[in-house]
Amino acid sequence: MGIYASCGPGVVNSVVICGMPSRSAVEFAAVVLSYCKRHLANEGVVECVVICEISLYPISGEEWEFWISDVATAKAPAIMVETARRNLGPLKERISLIEGEVEIVPGVRAIATFGHTPGHIALSIASDSERLLHISDAVLYPLHLEHPEWTPVFDILPEQASASKRRIFDLAAEEDALVFAHHFPPYPSLGRVRKREQGWRWQPIHKQV
C-alpha cells in the first residue's frame, strides 16, 4: 500500500510527478480527509473522484457534521464554509464517517486532534515495527512545541487545539515515532519530538541550511 499526502489543488498531477502511474491508472484504497478547510476540501479532492479509482473518503463524524451544520456559519469564515460544502457535496455517496480512533485501512489509524477544526484528525501509520505520525494541521510551527498554548488564528476551537497539541506531542515522544509535520521546515518536514522539562522540542531528520 502506498501512502501519499497532499492538501492542495492538483493532487492528481502531484502523484504522477512523484513517480506513480499515469492519470488513467492512479488508484487509491482511500483518500482520508483529515479536516475540511478551504484548501483541503477543494477542487483537487473532487478531481480525484473523476480521475482516480476511489471508493472511500473517510472523515471524522464530528468534522462532517460541523461543516454541514448551521454551527459552521457562526464559527468559521463564510468562504471556508461555502467551499467545504460545495466540494464535499460530490463526495457524499462515498463518504465514510469515522467514529473514534479506529483503523481506517490496514496500518492507518485515526487519532482525534480536534481544535484546528472541530473534527480534525491526525494519522498513525504503522509498517512492521516502524511508526509514522502524520499530524496534518494539528500543529503549524515548531514554536508550538515550546508554547502549545499559543494558538494561531486558524484554529477554530483554540482550547481544544491546545489540548490536542499537547496530546500529539506526548504520543510522538513516548513512541519515539517519526513525525511528518508538513508545515515544519526544513524539507521533507520529518523529525521526532523530544520531551523537555517544560514542553517539547522538534528534532528534524535533516538540519536546516
Beta strands, then each sheet from edge to edge (+ up, - down):
strand 1: 57-60
strand 2: 95-98
strand 3: 103-105
strand 4: 108-112
strand 5: 121-127
strand 6: 130-134
strand 7: 178-180
strand 8: 190-195
strand 9: 200-204
sheet 1: 1+ 2+
sheet 2: 3+ 4- 5+ 6- 7- 8+ 9-
end
